[in-house]
Amino acid sequence: MFPLRLAAAALLTTLLLSAAHAESPMRGRLLYENWCHHCHLTEIHYRVGRKADSWGKLLQMVEIWQGEMHLGWRVEEIADVASYLNRHFYRFPSSGVE
């Protein structure tokens, strides 16, 4: 049953995201909640010594981890997830997102 639910969630995410082509914090949130949140508790974003200490590093970390997970995200999807994380957790300046 679990693989069926995972496939359904992936399909729903794909359908919802296919309509969004511009930078979208909502798309970033959906991607994060479907693919990242199960391993990353909120506390990871506030821990001492976190690896993401700037907008560029945050973007780089999202790119690295989507690669580790073999998600095949496009540049826009990586930017959307980083944008979502920056808006809700990090608030780095000069990110180009508002």
Secondary structure as the mmCIF struct_conf table of DSSP 4:
data_model
#
loop_
_struct_conf.conf_type_id
_struct_conf.id
_struct_conf.beg_label_comp_id
_struct_conf.beg_label_asym_id
_struct_conf.beg_label_seq_id
_struct_conf.end_label_comp_id
_struct_conf.end_label_asym_id
_struct_conf.end_label_seq_id
HELX_RH_AL_P HELX_RH_AL_P1 PHE A 2 SER A 18
TURN_TY1_P TURN_TY1_P1 ALA A 19 ALA A 19
BEND BEND1 ALA A 22 ALA A 22
HELX_RH_AL_P HELX_RH_AL_P2 PRO A 25 TRP A 35
TURN_TY1_P TURN_TY1_P2 CYS A 36 CYS A 39
HELX_RH_3T_P HELX_RH_3T_P1 THR A 42 HIS A 45
TURN_TY1_P TURN_TY1_P3 TYR A 46 TYR A 46
TURN_TY1_P TURN_TY1_P4 VAL A 48 GLY A 49
BEND BEND2 LYS A 51 LYS A 51
BEND BEND3 SER A 54 SER A 54
HELX_RH_AL_P HELX_RH_AL_P3 TRP A 55 GLU A 68
TURN_TY1_P TURN_TY1_P5 MET A 69 HIS A 70
HELX_RH_AL_P HELX_RH_AL_P4 VAL A 75 LEU A 85
HELX_RH_PI_P HELX_RH_PI_P1 ASN A 86 TYR A 90
TURN_TY1_P TURN_TY1_P6 PRO A 93 SER A 94
BEND BEND4 GLY A 96 GLY A 96
#
